């Protein structure tokens, strides 16, 4: 009996197995090929995300640390100073040291603006820039000195008997504030062996207002034409405005920064010294001849000197604070 052939069997009989082997090789080659890149968003690598995170954190730390609170005052060597706190022991424990003294602030301003010409030593440059150390223009009255800083100076000038050239000193009225001018004047009047009272910002402010209508710098002849020099109002150690050469003077010593400012004074018989406490803690002015007792913050105490002599004194609360009054 003859059986009919099934369709699947007929198909198997028709396959050429040599062709099947070629197809397998072709498919293997296709599987080895990589897909073509596609346009569109692709996930970032984890290491790249981590690197960006570290960069952002570092940038944030750097800006926060060195931005100066995004204030222009951060570029100022003085204005950016914060009140300094100091730890102490014994009787001084818990007390604070207030801001820098005017002379200390003035030293920074001088170094940034004045030392190029007048030098860090205050000796100037021979024949060109006059010295400030021992200069009669620096240690004399403060009015002319303030005029020079505010409006500038040009032309030859004689200092300590020596003629200096025609170097120009620029006006500082648009660059420095009243407080900064007062601080730098206080510094140069007390540095390099100079021993003259300081200058107060209110005195500079009054002089600035008085000179507001003047546009040109001063010359030596302009300053000499003004007659006798005077003092700006409000300076440390300045006599009371009502005093005359024949009348007793009232001289103020400021107590601040844990020190007596204008600690070494020379006065006449009948003069009065007022110690004003601008510190945050009580102080005294005590010697064998006088004793203020406790001077509380923002308070003051006066003593009139009727006898000549030398009167060294200290603060009994802080014995390292010392001063002396010489009465002629």
Secondary structure, DSSP 8 states (H G I E B T S, - for coil): ------HHHHHHHH--HHHHHHHHHHHHHHHHS-----SS-----HHHHHHHHHHHHHHHHHHHHHSGGG-GGGGSTTTT---------GGGTT----S--HHHHHHHHHHHHTHHHH-TTS--BTTTB---TT-HHHHS-SHHHHHHHHH-B-S-EEETTEEE----B---TTTS-HHHHHHHHHHHTTSTT-------HHHHHHHHHHTTT--S-B-HHHHHTT-S----TT-TT---TT--TTS--EEEEEEETTEEET-EEEE-TT-EEEEEE-SSS-B--B-SS-B---B-TT-EEEEE--S-EEEEEE-SSSTT-EEEEEE-
